[in-house]
Amino acid sequence: MSTKDDDKRLLEADPGAVDFTGKDLSGASFGRANLAGAKLARANLRGAFFTRADLSGVDFSGADLTYANLAEANLAGANLAGANLLGSECRKANFAGADLTGANLKESTLAEANLAGANLTKANLTGSIVMRAKIDTNTICPDWSTTIGSDMLERL
């Protein structure tokens, strides 16, 4: 059984080796942290703070990120399949190439987020703010024209 101090030392040594799978990290602060490649699948990250963090390639599959702050975070290539991001703040976050299949993004803020190449198949975007979010021809998304209005998106 590891302690928080053990986890902190592991994080400082090699962020890619961090395995917080299934852990309760609700309210934790990871602002500007380098967690690239870490494993946070099924973790409780409710209200966690990840502003400007490097979360590239992180496995967030099935994680609870309800009301998390991911503003300006780098989530390029991250796995967020089935993650709950209800009410999360993702303004200017980089989701390029991320897997958001089946993610709950209801009432989240994705304004100016980079969604180029992201997979949003079956993602719930009800009530989300996506003004000036960036998509490209590789972005797999639901029919946003009936959900949020295609005029709200910026094509790259």
N, C-alpha and C positions, 0 to 999 in steps of 0.2 A: 504494500500500500504506500503510495507516494504522498508527500506533503506538499503544501503550496510552495515551500522553499525549494523542494526538489524540482517541482515543475518550473519554477523561475530559473533555476540553474540550467535546466535542460533547454529552456527557451533561449537563454543567453548563449549557450554552447553551439547549438545548431537548430535554428528554427524549423528546418525541414524534418527534423527528427521528433518534433513535438507531437504527441498523441494524446489529445484531450477527448477522445471518442467517448460520448455518453456522459461527460462530466458536467457538473453544475457550475457554470461560470457566469451566472446571471449578474448583471451590473458591473462586470469586470471592465477595466480600462486598458485597452490595447492601442491607444492613439499613437500614431507614427511608428508602431512596432513592425518588425520584419517577421512575419509568420509564413512566409512563402513556403508552400508545400506541406504545411501542417495538416494534421488530421483532427477535425472538429465535428465529425459526423455524429448526428443525434445528440449533440451537446445542447445544454440549456444556456443560451446566450441572450436571454431576455434583457433588454435594456443595456446591453454591452456597448462599449464605446470603441469604435475602430477607425475614427477619423484619420485620414491620410495614412493608414496602415498599408503595408505591402501584404496582400492576401492572395497573391497570384498562385494559382494551382492548389489552393486550399480545398480540402474536402469538407464541405458544409452540408453534405447530403442528409436530409431529414432533421437538420438542426432547427432549434427554435430561436429565431432572431427577431422575435416580436419587439417592436419599438427600439431596435438597435440603431445606432448611429454609424453609418458607413459612408458618410459624406467624404468625397474626394479620395476614397480608398481604391487601391488597385486590386481588382478581383479578376484580372485577365486569366482565362482558362480555369477558373474555379468551378467546382462542382457544387451547385446549389439545388440539385434535383430534389423535389419534395420538401424543400426548406420552407419554414414559415417566417416571412418577412413582413407580417401585418404591421402597418403603420411605421415602417422603418424609414429612416432618413438616408437616402442614397443619392443626394444631389451631387452631380459632377463625378460620380463613381465610374470607374472603368470596368465594365462587364464584358469587354471584347473576348469573344470565343467562349464565354462562360455557359455552363449548362444550367438553365433555370427551368427545366422540364417539370411541370406540375408544381412549381413554386407558388406560394401564396404571397402575392405582392399587393393585396388589397389595401387601399388607402395609404400606400407608400409614396414617397416623393422620389421620382426618377428624373427630375428636371435636369437637363443638360448632361445626363448620363450617357456614356458610350456603350451602346448595345450592338456594335458592329460584330457580326458573326455569332451572336449569342443565340441559344436555342431556348425559345419561350413557349414551346409546345405545351398546351394545356395549362399554362400559367394563368393565375387569377389576377387580373389587373383592375378589377372593379374599384372605381373611385380613386385610382392612382393619378398622380400629377406627373405627366410625361413631357411637359412643354420643352421643346428644343432637344429632346433625347435624340441621339444619333443612331441611325440604323444603316445597314448597307444591303447589298443583294445577297449576302450570306446569312443575314439575320433570319432565323426561323421564328415566326410569330403568328399569333392568332389574328383573325380579321379585325384589326384595330379600327377600321373605318366604321364598324358598327358599335364598337365599345367605347373608344375615346376620341375618334376623329383623326384621320390620317393627316390632317392639316397641322396637327400639333407636333409632328415628328420632323426631324431634319435628316434628309438622306445624304450620305457621304458620297 
